[in-house]
Structure formats: C-alpha cells, structure tokens
C-alpha cells in the first residue's frame, strides 16, 4: 500500500519539471521538492523498509528511491548535439544551416 502511494507522490511532485532543460538549478529544485514531499509523507505515514525500493518511470527518466533515502535517476534523454554549418563568404556575408 505505502509503496504505491509513495510512487504516486514522487511522480506528481516531479511532473512540473517534465520538458524543462536538464540544468543544475532544475536538478537542485527537483531534489528539494522530492525530499520535501517524501519527508512529509514519511512523517505522516507508517513506512517499513520492505516498502522500498520505490521504482517508477516518467518523461524525465527511470527513478529508484531506496529506504536509506538515496534516489537514483536514469535520464531518458542523453546528451544531444545540434549541428550548425556556417559559411562566411569573402563579402563578409554569413550563411548558416541548422
């Protein structure tokens, strides 16, 4: 019972970050929000070690929350590159192709 409730709580807490750029400020805020939501839940509900690990998947990646509080995420999207070809003509005109 608790395992499913914690999973739903974590998923709902992280929903607002879906589609955001994966930068350090966003990651820090995600961690703070998830810690706060889980700490509140754990102080209000009886939870046993057998309720863990909590595993779920959302747009951000695959998540695993262990009983010791460690949370792991495997991002769905890896590093992405944008290729931009630029030609500078003798006249100084610049052409770019993305």
C-alpha positions, 0 to 999 in steps of 0.5 A: 500500500505505502509503496504505491502511494509513495510512487504516486507522490514522487511522480506528481511532485516531479511532473512540473519539471517534465520538458524543462532543460536538464540544468543544475538549478532544475536538478537542485529544485527537483531534489528539494521538492522530492525530499520535501514531499517524501519527508512529509509523507514519511512523517505522516505515514507508517513506512517499513523498509520492505516498502522500498525500493520505490521504482517508477518511470516518467518523461524525465527518466527511470527513478529508484528511491531506496529506504536509506533515502538515496534516489537514483535517476536514469535520464531518458534523454542523453546528451544531444548535439545540434549541428550548425554549418556556417559559411562566411563568404569573402563579402563578409556575408554569413550563411548558416544551416541548422 
